[in-house]
């Protein structure tokens, strides 16, 4: 992510400024000029501390966003597909992770065929069942254990498979797979985007 690169440059600049100012401040400190020594050191040390604090705040914000979206699947569906989930949609599980240069969303929900048709209308095309199953199995292997336990799309013929490449378009590699089992009316969705 570009902003963490900026924070790293800021910290590096602080370290580079610290190299010449540290000996000067030691000389001033030994000469009894404590205030002057601290004034000289405050700029580079402040730059280093500020970059560490800002990077930590960024990671905390990413974690909070991921946790919030995983806890509120209706908001996650709206953010992902661009419309409010209809009343007949029942969320079974949801997982969202936002990283510095990637994002991943996994959902399992019960809904009608009309809602699935609305979801796949713009970006998705019918996918080859075997290729989509392979993509889901690969995704499942890279998910956290708690998500792996419920993310297992059906492989039987009753399931309809859809694929979107790209899905969002804001990442270098960006693909989504949606599987809908018409018998159980359960939809499985996986999206992964990485720069």
C-alpha positions as CSV (number, residue, x, y, z in Angstrom):
1,X,0.0,0.0,0.0
2,X,1.4,3.4,-0.9
3,X,0.6,5.0,2.4
4,X,2.7,2.5,4.4
5,X,5.5,3.2,1.9
6,X,5.1,6.8,2.7
7,X,5.3,6.1,6.5
8,X,8.4,4.0,5.9
9,X,10.1,6.8,4.0
10,X,9.2,9.2,6.8
11,X,10.8,6.9,9.4
12,X,13.9,6.4,7.1
13,X,14.2,10.2,6.8
14,X,14.0,10.4,10.6
15,X,16.8,7.8,11.0
16,X,18.9,9.7,8.5
17,X,18.4,12.9,10.4
18,X,19.2,11.1,13.6
19,X,22.7,10.1,12.5
20,X,24.2,13.6,12.4
21,X,22.0,15.1,15.2
22,X,22.8,12.4,17.8
23,X,26.6,13.2,18.1
24,X,25.8,16.9,18.2
25,X,23.2,16.4,20.9
26,X,25.6,14.2,23.0
27,X,28.2,17.0,22.8
28,X,25.6,19.6,23.9
29,X,24.4,17.3,26.7
30,X,28.0,16.8,28.0
31,X,28.5,20.6,27.8
32,X,25.4,21.2,30.0
33,X,23.0,22.3,27.3
34,X,20.3,19.7,28.0
35,X,17.5,21.8,26.4
36,X,19.4,22.4,23.2
37,X,20.3,18.7,23.0
38,X,16.6,17.7,23.4
39,X,15.5,20.3,20.8
40,X,17.8,18.9,18.2
41,X,16.7,15.3,18.9
42,X,13.0,15.9,19.0
43,X,12.5,16.3,15.1
44,X,14.1,13.0,14.0
45,X,12.8,11.0,17.0
46,X,9.4,12.6,16.5
47,X,9.4,11.5,12.8
48,X,10.3,7.9,13.7
49,X,7.7,7.7,16.5
50,X,5.0,9.3,14.4
51,X,5.6,6.9,11.5
52,X,5.3,3.9,13.9
53,X,2.1,5.3,15.4
54,X,0.5,6.0,12.0
55,X,1.4,2.5,10.7
56,X,0.0,0.9,13.9
57,X,-3.2,3.0,13.5
58,X,-3.5,1.9,9.9
59,X,-3.2,-1.8,10.8
60,X,-5.8,-1.3,13.6
61,X,-8.2,0.4,11.2
62,X,-7.8,-2.4,8.7
63,X,-8.5,-5.0,11.4
64,X,-11.5,-3.1,12.7
65,X,-13.0,-2.7,9.2
66,X,-12.5,-6.4,8.5
67,X,-14.1,-7.4,11.8
68,X,-17.0,-5.0,11.4
69,X,-17.8,-6.2,7.9
70,X,-17.6,-9.9,9.0
71,X,-20.0,-9.1,11.9
72,X,-22.5,-7.4,9.7
73,X,-23.1,-9.6,6.6
74,X,-26.0,-7.4,5.4
75,X,-23.6,-4.4,5.1
76,X,-21.0,-6.7,3.5
77,X,-23.5,-7.9,0.8
78,X,-24.5,-4.3,0.1
79,X,-20.9,-3.2,-0.2
80,X,-20.0,-6.2,-2.4
81,X,-23.0,-6.3,-4.7
82,X,-24.4,-2.7,-4.5
83,X,-27.9,-3.4,-3.2
84,X,-29.6,-4.0,0.1
85,X,-30.2,-7.6,0.8
86,X,-33.9,-8.4,0.4
87,X,-35.9,-9.8,3.4
88,X,-35.8,-13.4,2.0
89,X,-32.0,-13.4,2.2
90,X,-30.8,-15.3,5.3
91,X,-27.1,-15.0,6.1
92,X,-25.4,-18.1,7.3
93,X,-21.8,-17.0,7.5
94,X,-19.6,-14.1,6.4
95,X,-15.9,-13.3,6.4
96,X,-14.1,-10.2,5.1
97,X,-10.4,-9.4,5.4
98,X,-8.9,-6.2,4.2
99,X,-5.1,-6.1,4.0
100,X,-2.6,-3.5,2.8
101,X,-2.6,-4.7,-0.8
102,X,-5.4,-7.2,-0.9
103,X,-9.0,-7.8,0.1
104,X,-11.0,-11.0,0.4
105,X,-14.7,-11.7,1.0
106,X,-16.4,-15.0,1.6
107,X,-20.2,-15.4,2.2
108,X,-22.7,-18.2,2.6
109,X,-26.3,-17.2,2.5
110,X,-29.7,-18.6,1.7
111,X,-31.7,-16.6,-1.0
112,X,-34.0,-16.9,-4.0
113,X,-33.0,-17.4,-7.6
114,X,-34.1,-13.9,-8.4
115,X,-31.6,-12.4,-6.0
116,X,-28.8,-14.6,-7.5
117,X,-29.9,-13.4,-11.0
118,X,-29.6,-9.8,-9.8
119,X,-26.1,-10.5,-8.4
120,X,-24.8,-12.1,-11.5
121,X,-26.5,-9.8,-14.0
122,X,-23.6,-7.3,-14.6
123,X,-20.2,-8.8,-13.9
124,X,-20.6,-12.6,-13.8
125,X,-20.7,-15.1,-16.6
126,X,-21.7,-18.8,-16.3
127,X,-18.6,-20.7,-15.3
128,X,-17.3,-24.2,-15.9
129,X,-18.2,-26.2,-12.9
130,X,-14.8,-28.0,-12.7
131,X,-12.8,-24.8,-13.0
132,X,-14.9,-23.0,-10.5
133,X,-14.7,-25.9,-8.1
134,X,-10.9,-25.9,-8.4
135,X,-10.9,-22.1,-7.7
136,X,-13.1,-22.6,-4.6
137,X,-11.0,-25.5,-3.3
138,X,-7.8,-23.4,-3.8
139,X,-9.4,-20.5,-2.0
140,X,-10.7,-22.7,0.8
141,X,-7.2,-24.0,1.5
142,X,-5.9,-20.5,2.0
143,X,-8.7,-19.3,4.3
144,X,-8.5,-19.3,8.1
145,X,-9.6,-22.6,9.8
146,X,-12.9,-21.2,11.1
147,X,-13.9,-20.1,7.6
148,X,-12.8,-23.4,6.0
149,X,-15.2,-25.3,8.2
150,X,-18.2,-23.7,6.5
151,X,-16.9,-22.7,3.0
152,X,-17.4,-25.8,1.0
153,X,-19.6,-25.2,-2.1
154,X,-21.4,-28.2,-3.5
155,X,-19.9,-30.0,-6.4
156,X,-23.1,-31.7,-7.7
157,X,-24.8,-30.9,-11.0
158,X,-27.7,-29.0,-9.3
159,X,-25.3,-26.2,-8.4
160,X,-25.0,-23.2,-10.8
161,X,-21.5,-21.7,-11.1
162,X,-20.6,-18.1,-12.1
163,X,-17.3,-16.4,-12.4
164,X,-16.2,-12.8,-12.7
165,X,-12.8,-11.6,-13.8
166,X,-12.4,-8.8,-12.9
167,X,-15.0,-8.4,-10.2
168,X,-14.2,-4.9,-8.9
169,X,-11.4,-3.7,-11.2
170,X,-9.4,-1.9,-8.5
171,X,-6.8,-4.7,-8.1
172,X,-4.2,-6.2,-10.4
173,X,-5.6,-9.7,-9.9
174,X,-9.3,-9.7,-9.1
175,X,-11.7,-12.7,-9.4
176,X,-14.9,-13.8,-7.9
177,X,-16.8,-17.1,-7.9
178,X,-20.4,-17.6,-7.0
179,X,-22.1,-21.0,-6.6
180,X,-25.8,-21.4,-6.2
181,X,-27.4,-24.7,-5.2
182,X,-31.0,-24.5,-6.4
183,X,-32.1,-27.4,-4.2
184,X,-31.0,-25.9,-0.9
185,X,-31.2,-22.2,-2.1
186,X,-27.8,-21.6,-0.6
187,X,-25.3,-19.3,-2.3
188,X,-21.5,-19.5,-1.8
189,X,-19.5,-16.4,-2.8
190,X,-15.7,-15.9,-2.8
191,X,-13.9,-12.8,-4.0
192,X,-10.2,-12.1,-3.8
193,X,-8.3,-9.1,-5.1
194,X,-4.6,-8.4,-4.8
195,X,-2.3,-5.7,-6.3
